[in-house]
Amino acid sequence: MTRRLLVTSALPYANGPIHLGHLVEYIQTDIWARFQRLRGNRCIYICADDTHGTAIMIRARLERTSELDIIAQMAAAHGRDFADFGIAFDHYGSTHSEHNRAVCNEIWAALKAEGAVERRNVEQLYDPQAQTFLADRFVIGECPKCGSPNQYGDSCDKCGATYSPTDLKNPKSTLSGAVPELRSAEHLFINVEKQHDFLDAWTQSGEHLEPSIANYLKGYFLGQPLRDWDISRPAPYFGFEIPDEPGQFFYVWFDAPIGYIGSTREWCQITGEDFDSWWRSSETEVHHFIGKDITYFHTLFWPAMLRAAKFSLPSKVHIHGFLTVEGEKMSKSKGTFVMARTYLDHLDPAYLRYYYASKLGSRPEDLDLNLDEFEKKVNSDLVGKVVNLASRTARFLQGSSLSEVYPNDGGLFAEGANRKDEIGAAYENCDLARAMRLVMALADRANEYVDRLAPWTIKKDPTRASELQDVCSVALNLFRQIVVYLTPVLPRLAKQCEALLSVPICGLNEVDAPLLGVKVGAFEHMLTRVDPKKVVAMIEASREGEGAVTSPEANQDDDSALKAEPIAATCSIDDFTKIDMRVARIVNAEAIPEAKKLLKLTLSLGGESRRTVFAGIKSAYEPAALIGRLVVVVANLAPRQMKFGLSEGMIVCASGGDTDGIFAVAPDTGATPGMRLR
């Protein structure tokens, strides 16, 4: 029976580019959706940019542009990255659309109608320097549960606890570094406790969540009420204003998941599909793919919203872990915080699609990108086992055809066909690693066959032409069978196989019967081996282009480990007073592709005053991370004409010793642009 499936990934935020950590989820979801289509199911893959919130608003303010310009630029960049990684959405929308606004208002009305909306004054953290209330992700501090430092204001990535930003110990604004103040403002809440029994039953049913996630959530229902959900933010805020609540806006976490529905509605309008058949039908399965850090929102708040508005509940929430690189959290200083575009500049996206598939299981466990293993696995499995089957045999049949009768292969093709249900079940259960192991076992046996019969030796004897055709026909059929199984992971390889053997791959059942008598085309290189030099170049480009050095606090207790640079020759007080050092805010930062060390900075010294400064800190900072930061600038340095433009000052940095670190010197909390250092 054909299934109808609506599949989503968590919406990427429109305040930054896609990186390799993001791609775990989108590649996983794309593979699962492609597998469902290969199996003959009707499956649509829906996603959108998450566009609202304080971050976009602050960035627009600093860059002196509009929020709409920013989200348009990021939508285009995200679209290019996803397309180049072979991620095929049926529709990719935006949460800032009239379709999404309409669904937000519809769900809001349903929640009000059932009496779930409450209002009360909330003490919220306020940044007196940036003059805005702080969203959860703009506050860092110590986790109130486990004490881990540098945790964001909504959840701890160490112990998994969720909390209010006001619960953080020693909070600090990430916008300005200021210590936030507590200020009171009216907020609107959803009383989730009213759906306690429903949510308890839904999360513990064994149908919708992986067992370890269900067990994790069980703790929220034991002897305590579910906490109310704060779904509003006071102006100023970039988002949708709440109907009948002037000055109040839907919090980004309210309208972001609604983007799944809004984007589907937009797709239905474009294609003429019936919307209710996708979001209000028992015949459609809804599958969400998310990271474990947003489990709470998708398994408690989201089902409560959907139930209130009578939308379909998720059939399954598939949850994955985080990406680590070389066993550690992605690091900008080490060059392991790799942007999608940087990867694409150096390596084939098929490598990463396969590597992630080979590592992703059905449990929400972290996935490690070990670069040495990455190189060896791709070279061994994809090139040495899969593509090698075709490259070693296709040339002997080029321009001729496969055997008209399938030769005796000792049961190899039949064995591959018999693995269909097992491989299919692994795909279905999101155990992609198991699916890849099963497929590579078939590739091993196929290569043993080719090695044993050695068609390159048979080719030397003209009297054995028929035998050569049979051996190569077996090898190419085994190759195609393996490629059919790998089609969801390597769609481009599937197209290359189609070109070689002149037959399209249309469904999983094509593993059941070999091709007979079809013409064999010219073999063209399908995948090359991973070049380790390109891996190194990718890491170096990430370190230079997007890198940010490790915090100086990392070494604050061990200054003896650093060798000090010699002190420069003394100068007089008269010499020193000639230097006019001012506080400046970075309002824009751009990488200069042709320059190894320079970033182009636009500085505000207060009011309308703007300076362009070229700073040699490209190895230390990602440009986007600098925007909004306060720095110290030598304001009266004579302008210098450089290759890339006129530099109108110099920012003050610290560097040297035996370390590669370079740090832009920042003034203490409370400083404002234009202040003079004395």
N, C-alpha and C positions, 0 to 999 in steps of 0.2 A: 504494500500500500504506500503510495506516494505521500510524503509528509510536507507540510507547509511550515517553514521556519523563518522567523525574523531574528537576525543576529546583529548584535551591537558590540562595539568596543567603547570603553570610557572615552569621553570627549577630550581631545588634547587642548590645553589652554593656549589661547591666542596671544600670549605674552612672550613667547620664545620659540625657537626652532625645535624640530624633532631630533632626539638623540637615540643612541643605541638602547638605552633603558626603555624608552617609550616603545621601541620597535618589537620588544618581546611580545607585547600584547597584540599589536596589529598584525604581526606575522602569524602568531598563534591563531588569531581569529580568522584571518584570511585563509589559512590552511584548512581550518575546520569547515568554513563555508564552502570552499572549493571541493572538499571531500563530499559534502552533502550533495552538491550539484552533480559530481561525478557518479554518485550513487543513484541519481535520478530524482532527487527530491527538489521541491521548489524552495529555494533559499534566497532571501535578499539580505544584503549586508548594508546596514545603515549606520552613519556616523555624522559628526558635525564638529565644528570648532566651538569651544567653550569661550565665550567672548566677553562676559560681564565681570564686574567686580572692581575693587579698589586698585588692583595692580595696573589694569588697563588705563584707568582714569589718571593715576599718578604719572604713568609713562607719557600719556598724551600731554599732560600739563608740562612736564619737563621738556618734551620735544617740541612744544609749541605747535602741536598739530591736533587733529581730531581723533577721537576713539575710532571712528569709522574708517579713517585712513589706516590706522594701525591694524585693525582686524582684517581689512582687505589685503594688506601686504602679507600678513601672516597666513591668511587662507591660501593665497597663491603659493607661498613657500611650502606650506604643509602639503598642498596638493601635488607639487612637483616631487617632493621627497617620497610620498606614498606611492605615486605612480611609478617612480624609478625603482622602488623595491617590489614592484609587482603586486601591490595591495589593491584589490579591485573592489571598490565600494559600488553598490548599486545606486546609492545617493550619498553625497557629502554636503551637508548644509551648514547652518550657523544658528546658534542660540539667539542671535540678534535678528530674528525674522518675525514677520507678522504671523506666520503659522505658529511659531513657538509662543509668541505673546498670547495668541488665542487659546492655546492649550493651557498655558499657565493660569489664565483667567478662569478657564473652565474648572480646573482642579481646585483653584482657590475658592470658587463659588461652592463647589461640592463640600469642601472642608468646612466652610462657614455654615452651610445648611445642616450639617450633622453636629454642629456645636463644638467642633474641635479647635476653634480659634480662641486664643486667650491673649490678653495684653497686659503688660506690666513694665514698669521702669527697670532698666538694666544699667548697672554700672559697667561701663565698657572702657577698654584701654584706648586712650587718645594720645596721638603724637602731637605735642605742642609745637614742635618745630615744623613738621609737614602740615600741621593744621588739618588733621583728618582722623576720624575713628579708624582703628586698625583692624583689618580682617585677620582671621586666625593665622594665616600664613605670613603675616607681616609682623609677627611677634615671635621671638625665640627666648628660651630660658631653660630652666631645669625642670624636668618632668616631676610633677607633684607626687607621683607614685613610686618611681624607682630612682629619681634623682639624676638621671642622665642629662648631661648638659646639651645645649644647642638643639633643643627640641622645639618644634613649631607649636603654635597655640591651640591646635585642635587634637593632636594625637601624638603619641610617642612611637618612633620607629624602632625603639629598643625593646620595650615591654608590651607595646600594643595598646596601652591605656588611652582612652579618650577623655577629654576634659574641656573646661572652658579656659580661654586665654588668661582670665583673671586668676586661675589656679596656679599658673606657672610661678616658679620661684625665680627671683632676680630677672624679671622680664626686660627685654630691650627691643626697641623698634628696629626692624630691618630696613626701614626707609631712610632713617637719619641717624640711627644709633642712639637716639635719645631714650631716656627712661620714660616710659609712658605714664600718663596720669589716668586716674579713674574719674570718669565723668558719666553722668546719668542721662539716659535717653529712653524714650518709649520704644519697645519692641513688640512684635507680634509673634506668638508661639503656636505650634500645633501640639495639642495634648495627645501624645502617642500612647500613653497609658490606657486610654479608652479602648485601644485595640490589642491590649496585652494578651488576651487569650487567643485571639486569631493569630498574632505574630508568633506566639509560643508554638502553636500547632503547626504553623507554616514552616518555621525554621527547623523544627524537630521531626518533620514528617519522613525524612529520609529520601525524599524525592528531589528536592530543589538545591541542596547544598552537599558538598563533600563532607564526610563524617567529621573530620577534624574541625571544620568551620562550624558545623552544627554544635559540636561540643564546646567550642569557644563561646558561641552566642548563648549557650544554656545559662551561663553565669549571669546574664543580664535579667533573667526571669526568676531567679531564685530569691524569694523573700524581699524583693525591692521593686518599687514602681519604675517603669521606663521613664527616662528623663524627657521633659518637653523639648521640642525642637524649635530653636530660634530661627525664623525664616524671613526676617526683615532686617533692613539696614536703613538708618536715617540718611537724608541728604547731607553732604554731596555723595552721590554714588552713581556709577554707570551701570544701568540696567533698566528693567521695566518697573515703572511706578505701579504700586498696588492699587487696583480699583477701589474707589471710595476711601482711600487712605493717603491723602495728599502729604507729600514729603517723605513717604515711606516707600522703599523699593524692595522687590524680591531679592533675597540673598542669593548669591550666585549658585549655592548648592541646592536651592529650590528649583531654579529654572534649568540647571545643567542637565540632570537626568531627564527632565521633560523634553530636552532636545532630541532624545530618541524618538519621541512621539511626534514632535513638531517637524522633524526632518522626514519622518515617514509620511506625514500628511502632505508635505511639499512634494515628495516623490509620487504620491498617489495623484496629486493634481496634474503633475507633468505626464504621467503614464496612463491616466484614466482608470487606475485601480480603485477598488472600493476600500476606503479607509477602515471601516468597521470590520471588514473581513480580516484585517491584520492586527488590530488592537482591541477588538471586542468580539472575538470568536474563539470558541473552544477548539476549533479545528487548526488553529495556528499556535505553534510553540514559539515562545519568546526566550531567547538565550542571550544573557549578558556575559561578556568577558571583561574582567576588571582585575586590578592589582589588589593585593591583600590590605593595603593601607586605606582603601575606601570601602571595606567590607560593611561597616556599620551603616553607612548611608544606603547601600544597595540592598541590605537584607532586613532592615527595620523601617527606616523612614520611607524608602521608596515603595515597598509593598503597601504600607499604610496609605500613601497618597493614591496609588493605583486603585486600591479597593474602594476608597471613598468616592472616586470619580467613575467607578465601574469600568475601568480599563482592565485588560488581561494582565494577570499576575505572571511574573517570570516562571517559566517552566524549569529553568536551571540558571544558576549564577555560577559561572566557571571562574575560579580565582587562582591567580598565579602569584609567585613570589617576585622578589626584586632581582635585578641584575647586579652581579658583582663582576669585577674584572681582576684576574689574577688573585682571586680569593679575597679581595678588598672592595670596599665601596668605591664607586667610580671617582677618580681623582683628577682634578684639573691640573694640578702641579705635576702629576706623573704622565699626563697626556692620555689617560684612560677614560676621560669624560669626552667621548667621541660623538660629534654631531653626525646625523645621517648623511648630510651633504659631504662632510669630510671623508666618511667611509666611501661614498660613491665616487669620490675623486680618485680613489686608489684601488678599490677592490670590487669584485663582482658581487652584486647583491645575492646571487644564488648561493654563494658560500655561506652567508649569514643565515639565510632562510633554512638551509640544511642543518647548519650547526645548532641553531635554536631548536629545530625539530628534534634533533638527536639528544637534546638535553631536557626537553619539557615533558614532565610526567603529569599525572592527574591530580597530584597533591600540590598545595600552595607553597612549594619549597623554592628557595632562592636558586637562581641559575647562574653558574659561573662561566664567564668567557675567559678561558685560559688560552692565551694567544699561541702557545706552542701546540697545545692540543687542537686548537682551531686549524692551524696549518696542516698538521698531520692527519686529522680526521677527514678534512676536505680532500686532500691529496690522495689518501688511501681509499676512502669510500667512493667519492664521486668520480674522481679521475681514474684511480687505479682499478676500481672494481666495476663501476657502471659504464662510464664512457669508453673505457678500455675494451669492453665487449664489442662495441661497434667499430671502434677505430682499428682493431686487429682483424676484423673479418669483412667489413662492408666493402673495402676496396677490391676484394677478390670477386665480388658480384656486381660491381658498378657497371651499369648499362645492361645487365641481364636481369634475372628474376630469382625469386625464392623457389624452392622445390614445389612441384605441383602436389606431391603427396608428402605429408609430414614424416620425416625420418624417425627412426628409433633413437631416442635420446636417453634411454635408460630410465624413463619416468620423470625427468626433470621438469618438463612443462606441466605435466599433470600434478606434480608436487606443488609447483608454484600456484596453480589454480586452486588447489585444495587449501591453500593458506588464506584465501580471500576472506573468509568469515573472521578468522583470527586477526588479520591485519585490519579489516574493517572495524572490528570491535575496539581495537586499540585507538584508531582514529576517533571513533564515536566517543570514547571515554576520555578524550584529550590526552591519552598516554602516547604522545607522538614519539617519545624515545623508544618505547616498545615496538611501535610500528616500524621505525627505522631499523631496529635490530633484526626484526623478522625479514625485512626486505633485503638487508645486506647479507643475511644468511643465504638467501636465494642467489644473490650476486656471487657469493663465494663459490657455491656449487657450480654455477654457470662458468665461472673462470677456471675451475678445476677441469671442466669438460673441454674447454678450449685449449688449456695447457696440455692436456693428455693427448688430444687428437692433432694438435699443431698444424693448422691449415696452411701456414707458411711453408711447411715441409711438403705437404701434399701438393701444393702449387707447383713444385719443381718437376713433378711427374705428369706430363700431358695426358697419360692414359687414365688418370684418376680424377678427371674433371667433374664427373658426376658425384664422386665422393666429396670433392671440395665444395660443390654446391650444397650438398646435404649438411655438411658440418657447419658451413656459414649460415645456412637457413635456420638451423637449430640455434646457433649463437645469437642471430639477429632477432629471432622470435623470443628468446629468453630476455634479451636486452629490452625489447618492446614491452614484455610483460612486467619487467621491473619498472620501466618508465611509467607505465599506467599506474602502478602503485604509488609512484613518486610524483605524479602529476599535481596533486594539491600543493606539494612543497616546491616543486621545480617546474612551474608552468612553461617557462621558456624552453627547457629541455624537452618537454612534451611536444612543443611546436617543431623543434629541430628533428625529433624522431618522426613526426608526421611528414616532414619534408623528405627525409631519407627514404621512407618506405611508402610514401604516396597514399597513406591511409590515415584519416584523422582519428584522434583518440576522443571518443564521445562518452564512454561510460566505463564503470568499474568491471562490468561483465565481460569486457574485452580481454580480460586475463584468462577467460575460460577456453578460448579456441585460438590456435595459431593462425598466422597469415599464410596463405598458399598462393604461389604463382605471381605475387605482386612484383612490380618492377623496383629495382634498387637504384636509388639516385647516387649522386656523387657525395662522398662523405666530406663534410666540412667540420672544422674544429668546433666542438660543442662547449667544452670547458677546459681551460688551461690550469696548470698547477698553481697553487698559491705561491706567489713570489715573496719570500720573507723580507726582502728589501722594501716591498710596498707596504707590508705590515708595519715595519719600522718607520717608514715615511709617514704613514697615517698617524701613528702615535706622536711623531715629532710635530706634524702639522697641528695636531690637537693641542699639544703643549704650547706651541708658539701662537696659534690662532685663537684658541678658546681657553687657554690655561689660566688658572689663578693659583697663586702660590699658597702653600700651607700657612695657616694662621700663625703669626709670630708667637702667639701664646703657647704654641706647641713646644717652644724651646725656652720659655720664660724661667723654668726652674733649673736650667742647665746652661747658663751663659758660658761656662768654662769649656763647653764643647765647641765654641766658635772662636776662631782666631781673629782678633781685632786687626783692622787695617791701621797702618801708622797714622798718627795725627799729623795733619798738614802744618805747614809753617804758620807761626802766629801772625795775626793782623791787628791793626790798631782799632780803637773804638770808632775813629773817624771813618776808617774803611768800612766797618760793619754798618754804620748808620746810613751809608749810601744805599743799602739794600732795602727795598720796600716789599716786604712779604705780606700777602693778603690771603684771607680765606676766600675760596671760590667753590662754586658748586658745578659739577660736571653735568651739563644739560644734554650733551650728545657725545657719543664715542663711536668712531668708525675704524675698522681695520683698513690698512693700506695694503692691498694684495702684493704690490711690487716690493714692499719694504719688509725686511726680516724683523726689525725691532720696533718700528714706529706705529703708534696709534694717533689718529687725528681727534683731538678733543675740542669741544666747544664749551667754554667756561663762562659762568655768570659771576660777576663780581658785585652783584647787587643792582637792583633797579633794572634798567634796560642795557646795562653795560655787558658786552660780550667780547670774548677773546678767543682766537684760534691758537692752540698750542699743539705742537707735535712732540709726543713723549715716547721715550724708548722703553715702554713697559709692555710691549706686545707679548712677551714670553710669560708675563705674570698674570694678565687679566683678560677675561672675556669682555669685549666692549660693552655688551648689554649689562654686565654686572657693575659697571662703573657709573652708569647713569643715575644721577641723584646723589652721589657721594660728595662729601666735602673734602677738599684737598687744600694744600698750601701752595701758593704760586708766587714766584718772584715777579712782581707786577711791573717793575721799572727796568727789566732787562731789555736792552735794545732789540728791536725786531730783527729777525734773521731770515733772509730769503733761502729757503731750502728747495730741494728738487720737487717736492710735492706741494709747495705753497709757502706762504709767509707765516712763520711762528712768532707769536706776539707775547712770549713769556716762557717760563719754565716751571713745571711743577716740581716740588721737593720730594725726593725719594730716599729711602734707606736701602743699602745693598752692600755687598762685599764680603770679605772673609772667605772661608772655605765653602760657603753655600752659594747656590745659584739663585737664591731668593732676591726679590726686589719688591719693596713695599712703598706705596704712595703714602706719604706722611699726611695724617688727618688731624684736624684740631679736636679739642675735647668737646664733650657734649655742651650744647648751648651756643656754640659759635654760629655766626650767620655770614652769608656772603658779603664781602666788602670790608670786614673787620681787618685791622692791621695787627700783625704780630709784633709784640714788643719784648 
